[in-house]
Amino acid sequence: MKKYTEQILHDVKKIVGEVFGGDMRKQSMHLRPRSWKEPHLLLYQRLDDGRPDHTGIEMHYDGCDVTWQAMLTTLDEYEGGGTYFRALRKTILLRQGQVLVHPGELYHMGIDISYGVRCLLVCFTDGANPKIMDDSKSDEDRVEYRKNTVLC
């Protein structure tokens, strides 16, 4: 598993450098997992089989420089879900194998699933701050996050 996560992090470093450009091209090579606990599995489940449900995560920011998440499950294994970004007013829904990279300071939430299992590999990294702060306000949150879903 470690060789796969190291390859993903290597690719994330290159992506961050390209997307943010300038000084971030060099700085992105310094990205590293925040702790020995990274990356970690994030499991959402609602199966109606007696196991405790964990269906989503409330609005938050990660407080790291860059977060990446890799989708491990297929779209037919769960209903609902996605990552809603307040500043974009959009929900990003990944396909299995896709990786979402974003500044850790962006407010976002894990949209509740209504059934099934949604599993992601998530990693909080530090060492190259893109200096993108989220100035959106909670009163701008939209209930229609499901209507603004972007399937990548």
C-alpha positions in Angstrom: 0.0 0.0 0.0 2.8 2.4 0.9 4.3 2.3 -2.7 0.9 3.3 -4.1 0.5 6.2 -1.7 4.0 7.4 -2.3 3.3 7.4 -6.1 0.0 9.3 -5.5 1.9 11.9 -3.4 4.6 12.2 -6.0 1.9 12.9 -8.7 0.1 15.3 -6.3 3.3 17.3 -5.9 3.6 17.7 -9.6 -0.1 18.7 -10.0 0.2 21.3 -7.2 3.3 22.8 -8.9 1.6 23.0 -12.2 -1.8 24.3 -11.0 -0.5 27.0 -8.6 2.7 27.8 -10.7 5.3 30.3 -9.8 7.1 29.6 -6.5 4.8 26.6 -5.9 6.6 24.7 -8.6 9.6 24.2 -6.3 7.8 24.4 -3.0 5.3 21.6 -4.0 8.2 19.1 -4.0 8.4 19.7 -0.2 4.9 18.5 0.5 4.8 15.7 3.0 2.2 13.9 5.0 1.3 15.8 8.2 1.9 12.7 10.5 2.5 9.0 10.5 -1.3 8.6 10.4 -1.4 9.9 6.8 -2.8 8.9 4.5 -5.9 7.4 6.2 -9.1 5.7 5.1 -12.3 7.6 5.3 -15.3 5.4 5.3 -18.9 6.5 4.9 -21.5 3.8 5.4 -25.2 3.3 5.6 -26.2 -0.3 5.2 -29.3 -0.8 7.4 -27.6 -3.9 8.9 -27.1 -2.8 12.5 -23.7 -1.3 12.0 -23.3 2.3 13.1 -23.8 4.8 10.3 -21.3 7.4 9.3 -22.8 9.1 6.4 -21.0 12.4 5.9 -18.9 15.1 7.5 -20.0 18.6 8.5 -18.6 21.8 7.0 -14.9 22.2 8.0 -11.4 23.1 6.8 -8.5 20.8 7.2 -5.9 23.3 8.4 -3.1 21.8 6.3 -1.4 23.2 3.3 -2.8 20.7 0.7 -5.3 17.9 1.0 -5.7 15.1 -1.4 -8.3 12.3 -1.5 -8.4 9.3 -3.8 -11.8 7.6 -4.5 -11.6 3.8 -3.8 -15.2 2.8 -4.4 -17.3 2.9 -7.6 -20.4 5.1 -8.0 -22.7 2.1 -7.9 -21.6 1.2 -4.4 -23.4 4.1 -2.7 -26.0 6.8 -3.2 -25.5 10.5 -2.6 -22.1 11.6 -1.4 -19.5 13.9 -2.9 -17.4 16.8 -1.5 -19.1 20.2 -1.4 -16.9 23.3 -1.5 -18.5 26.4 -0.1 -16.4 28.8 -2.2 -17.3 27.0 -5.4 -20.9 26.3 -4.4 -20.4 23.0 -6.1 -20.2 19.3 -5.0 -17.4 17.3 -6.6 -18.2 13.6 -7.2 -15.3 11.5 -8.1 -15.1 8.2 -10.0 -13.1 5.3 -8.6 -9.4 5.9 -9.0 -9.7 9.7 -9.4 -7.8 12.0 -7.0 -9.1 15.4 -5.8 -6.4 17.9 -4.7 -7.3 21.2 -2.9 -5.9 23.7 -0.5 -6.5 22.6 3.1 -7.9 26.0 4.0 -11.0 25.7 1.8 -14.3 25.1 3.7 -15.9 21.8 2.5 -18.1 19.0 3.7 -18.6 15.3 2.9 -22.2 15.1 1.6 -24.2 12.4 3.3 -24.7 9.2 1.5 -28.2 7.7 1.7 -27.1 4.1 1.2 -24.0 1.9 0.7 -20.3 2.4 1.3 -18.1 5.3 0.1 -14.4 4.9 0.8 -11.6 7.4 0.2 -7.9 7.5 0.9 -7.3 11.0 2.4 -4.0 12.7 3.1 -3.3 16.0 4.8 0.1 17.4 3.7 2.3 20.3 4.8 5.4 21.9 3.4 4.1 24.0 0.5 1.3 26.5 1.3 -0.5 27.8 -1.8 -1.8 30.7 0.3 -5.4 30.4 -0.8 -7.7 31.4 2.0 -11.4 30.8 1.9 -13.3 34.0 2.7 -16.8 32.5 2.0 -19.3 32.9 4.8 -21.6 30.3 6.4 -24.6 32.3 5.4 -23.6 31.6 1.8 -24.0 27.8 2.3 -26.6 26.4 0.0 -29.0 23.6 0.6 -28.9 22.9 -3.1 -25.5 21.4 -3.0 -26.9 18.2 -4.6 -28.2 20.2 -7.5 -24.7 21.6 -8.2 -22.9 18.3 -8.5 -20.0 18.0 -10.9 -19.1 14.4 -11.9 -15.4 14.3 -12.7 
